[in-house]
Amino acid sequence: MNISKLQLVHPIFANCYLLVDSGSGEAAVVDPGWYDDVIKDALAQSGAKLKYILLTHGHFDHIMGVYGLQKATGAKVVIHEADKDCLIDPEKSLCSGNFPEEQHPVQADITVSDGDVLTLGDEEIRVIATPGHTKGGVCYVIEGERTIVTGDTLFCMTVGRTDFEGGSVEELSKSLIKLLSLEGDYRILPGHNRETTLARERTHNRFIRRM
């Protein structure tokens, strides 16, 4: 699988990722915080057919591009059941009062829960429910690539905030334990800032060390 980070032009500072299965040509975009020429050009250059729009959670900086991308491609919008209302409610997505652009409502096509598996060609993407930053936070594990897209659950050297509505330090701690219990090392693609590895975070992440 080819995994690339898309640097969106609009000043939304969440990471967006493009996953392309080279065998089938099926693709997924993870957390399109904005829909612009960067996503359009990446899809066109890949020649892939977009199958999924995967959302790690429902905050506006990860979902504002969903409407345009879904309308242009017909891809299925995937989010955890507990965060699906963020796609239609700007109060729940934190868009209202925090972002000047209007949020266009979108319906979830697929709601996932812990242990669900999605496929791109022969590649499996496993869902791990990781509440704590939001009620419906999830991570996507691409086992064949030893990669986890962690959204705002786990970052390089830190973890997601828990002071928004639906956040919980206790739930986040349990979610991190889930990730830490995975055997071996994984590439970590977080929702903000630079990528890291699970092995590095086990030993250097200050929140995890306090746990």
C-alpha positions in Angstrom: 0.0 0.0 0.0 1.2 3.5 -0.8 0.6 5.9 2.1 1.2 9.6 1.6 0.6 12.7 3.8 -1.3 15.5 1.9 -0.3 19.1 2.9 -3.5 20.9 2.4 -3.3 24.6 1.4 -6.1 25.9 3.6 -5.0 26.9 7.1 -6.4 23.8 8.8 -3.5 22.3 10.5 -4.7 18.7 10.8 -2.9 16.0 8.9 -4.6 14.3 5.9 -3.5 11.0 4.5 -4.1 9.2 1.2 -4.0 5.4 1.2 -3.8 3.6 -2.1 -3.8 -0.2 -2.6 -1.5 -0.7 -5.6 -3.1 -4.0 -6.6 -6.7 -3.0 -6.8 -6.4 0.8 -7.3 -8.8 1.4 -4.4 -8.0 4.3 -2.1 -9.0 6.0 1.1 -8.5 9.6 2.3 -8.2 9.9 6.1 -9.4 13.1 7.8 -9.9 15.6 4.9 -9.9 18.8 6.9 -10.4 20.7 3.7 -11.1 19.8 0.1 -8.7 21.5 -2.3 -6.5 21.0 -5.3 -4.0 19.0 -3.2 -6.5 16.2 -2.7 -7.8 16.5 -6.2 -4.3 16.3 -7.8 -3.2 13.5 -5.5 -6.1 11.4 -6.5 -5.7 12.2 -10.2 -2.0 11.4 -10.1 -2.6 8.1 -8.3 -5.2 7.0 -10.8 -7.0 5.4 -7.8 -10.8 5.1 -7.2 -11.7 6.6 -3.8 -13.6 4.0 -1.8 -13.6 5.5 1.7 -13.4 8.8 3.5 -12.1 7.6 6.9 -12.5 9.8 9.9 -10.7 9.4 13.1 -13.2 11.6 14.9 -15.7 14.4 14.3 -13.9 17.7 15.1 -14.1 20.3 12.3 -10.4 20.4 11.5 -10.7 16.8 10.4 -14.0 16.8 8.6 -14.5 20.1 6.8 -13.5 18.6 3.4 -15.8 15.6 3.7 -18.7 17.3 1.9 -16.8 18.4 -1.2 -14.8 15.2 -1.4 -17.8 12.9 -1.0 -19.8 14.9 -3.5 -17.0 14.7 -6.1 -16.2 11.0 -5.7 -19.1 9.2 -4.2 -16.8 7.7 -1.6 -18.3 6.2 1.6 -18.0 8.3 4.7 -16.8 6.3 7.6 -16.9 7.4 11.3 -17.6 5.9 14.7 -21.3 5.8 15.7 -20.6 8.1 18.7 -19.2 10.9 16.5 -21.5 10.7 13.5 -23.6 13.7 14.7 -20.5 15.9 14.3 -21.0 15.6 10.6 -24.3 17.4 10.7 -24.0 19.6 13.9 -21.4 22.4 13.8 -21.7 22.8 17.6 -20.7 19.2 18.2 -17.9 19.4 15.6 -16.6 22.6 17.3 -16.9 24.4 14.0 -19.4 27.0 15.3 -17.5 29.9 16.8 -14.0 28.4 16.0 -13.9 28.5 12.2 -15.2 31.2 9.7 -16.4 28.7 7.0 -19.8 27.2 7.0 -20.0 23.4 7.7 -22.1 21.6 5.2 -23.9 18.6 6.7 -23.0 15.1 5.6 -24.5 11.8 6.5 -22.3 8.9 7.6 -22.5 5.9 5.2 -20.7 3.5 7.5 -20.5 3.7 11.3 -17.7 1.6 12.8 -16.9 0.2 16.2 -14.0 -1.6 17.8 -12.7 -4.5 15.9 -14.4 -3.7 12.6 -12.4 -4.4 9.5 -12.5 -2.5 6.2 -10.7 -3.5 3.0 -8.9 -1.8 0.2 -8.3 -4.5 -2.3 -6.6 -7.3 -0.3 -5.4 -4.9 2.4 -7.2 -4.9 5.7 -7.8 -1.8 7.8 -8.7 -2.6 11.4 -10.6 -0.2 13.6 -9.6 0.3 17.2 -12.0 2.4 19.2 -10.0 5.0 21.1 -12.3 7.3 23.0 -10.8 10.0 25.2 -10.3 13.0 22.9 -13.9 12.5 21.7 -16.5 9.8 22.4 -16.1 8.3 19.0 -12.4 8.5 18.4 -10.8 5.6 16.5 -7.4 4.6 15.1 -7.0 2.7 11.8 -4.5 -0.1 11.9 -3.0 -1.2 8.5 -1.4 -4.4 9.7 0.2 -5.2 6.4 2.2 -1.9 6.6 2.7 -2.0 10.4 1.1 1.5 10.4 -1.5 3.1 12.6 -3.3 6.3 11.8 -4.0 7.7 15.3 -5.9 10.9 14.7 -5.9 13.0 17.9 -5.4 10.0 20.3 -1.6 9.7 20.1 0.9 12.3 18.9 4.7 12.5 18.7 5.7 13.0 22.4 2.2 13.8 23.6 -1.5 12.8 23.4 -4.9 14.3 22.5 -6.6 16.9 24.6 -9.4 15.8 26.9 -11.0 19.2 27.8 -13.5 19.3 25.0 -17.1 18.0 25.3 -16.9 14.2 25.3 -13.3 14.1 26.4 -12.0 12.0 29.3 -8.6 11.5 30.7 -9.7 8.1 32.0 -11.0 7.0 28.6 -7.9 8.3 26.9 -5.7 6.4 29.2 -7.6 3.1 28.5 -7.3 3.8 24.8 -3.6 4.4 25.0 -3.2 1.1 26.9 -4.9 -0.6 23.9 -2.4 0.8 21.5 0.6 0.1 23.8 -0.5 -3.6 24.1 0.0 -4.2 20.4 3.0 -6.4 19.9 6.1 -5.0 18.2 6.6 -1.6 16.6 4.3 0.4 14.3 4.6 3.6 12.3 2.4 6.2 13.8 0.6 8.7 11.6 -1.0 11.3 13.9 -3.7 13.9 13.3 -1.2 16.7 13.9 2.5 17.4 13.7 5.1 14.8 12.6 4.9 11.1 12.5 6.6 8.8 15.1 6.7 5.2 16.1 4.9 3.2 18.8 8.3 2.1 20.2 9.5 5.6 20.5 6.3 6.7 22.3 6.4 3.8 24.7 9.7 5.2 26.1 9.6 8.9 25.3 6.0 10.1 25.5 5.7 12.0 28.8 2.0 11.3 29.2 2.6 7.6 28.7 5.5 7.6 31.1 3.4 9.1 33.8 0.8 6.3 33.2 
